[in-house]
Amino acid sequence: MAITLTEKAAQHVRECLTRRKKGIGLRLGVSTAGCSGLAYKLEYVDELDAGDIVFESYGIKVFVDQNSLAYIEGTELDFVREGLNEGFRFHNPNIKDACGCGESFRV
């Protein structure tokens, strides 16, 4: 399985990297947080870390550390605009439960 981006998410990341004038992709990972146990971490990547696993979707590289991969393998990252709000939405097939506020999840 892979980590993928929708075309909208890839376009948003591409625009952000262009505005930053640096970066080679997006890092997706998880950390222990919230009421359900895990939360997503997103950050722009300027250089490859040892042990990174690299996926590519619509020309954008997505970097994942080996520890996070077990929790997010198969995830599709989308970028949505709803009224005045916009942001990334995660479609993770591994989720068994999520907190009511949507900030954390459990696998």
N, C-alpha and C positions, 0 to 999 in steps of 0.2 A: 504494500500500500504506500501511498505517498501523501504529502501535504500539498494541497493545491490552492490556487487563488481563482476567483472568478475574474472575468475580464474587467469588471468595474473595480475590483480590489487592486488588480495589477496596474490599471491606469492611475489610480489614486497614489499607490506607492511610487510609481514612476514619476509623477508630478512632484511628490514630496522630495524624492532624491534629487530631482533637477533643481528645486528651490534651495536645497541644502548645499548644492554644488559639490557634494561628495557622497560616498556610500556605494556599497556593492550589492545591497539587498536588504532583506527584512529578517529579523530573528524572531521566531515564535517559540515560546517555552511556557513552562508552568512553574508556579511557586506555591508553597503552602500558605493558604490565606482564606479568610472568609468563613462563613458558617458551614459550608459543605466540604471544605478541606483543600481545594485547589483553585487557583486563579490563573488566568492567562497573563503572559508577559509579552509585550511587543516592543521592539526597539529597532532602529536602523543600524545596519552593520557597516563598519568601515574597513574591517579586516577579518579574515577567517580565524576562528579559534581552533586549537587542537581538539580533535574529536567531534567537530561539527559534521553533521550530515546535511548535505545540500540537495534541495529539490528545486526544480525550475518550472515555472508556470507563466505562460504568456510573456516570456522573456525576463521575468523577475525571479531572482534567486531567493529562496527561503531557507534560512539556516536554522537547524534544530539541534540542541544538545542531546546526547544519547539518553540521558535520564528522563527527559521530557517526552521523548518519542513514544514510549509505551502508553502514555496518557492521551496523546493527540494524533496518533497514527490514523490516517484516513480523513483527517479534518480538512474541510474546505473553508477558506476565509473569504468572506464577501464584504463589500463596502456598500452601505445603504444610506439613503437620505429619506427621512420621513418628516415632512414639514420643515421646521427649523433645525431639527436634529440630524446629525450624521455621525457615522462611526462604523467600525468593523463589527461584523456578526460572524460568529463561529458556528459551523455545522459539524459537530464532533459526534461520530457514531458510537463512541465509547462511553458517553455519559449515561450514568444510571440514575442520577438525581442532581438537581440544582437548587440553590437557595431561591427564595421568593424574590429577592431583589435582583437576581441575575448576575451577581458579581462572582460567584464561585460555583464549583461543581464537584461531583464525586464520580469516580469510575469503578 
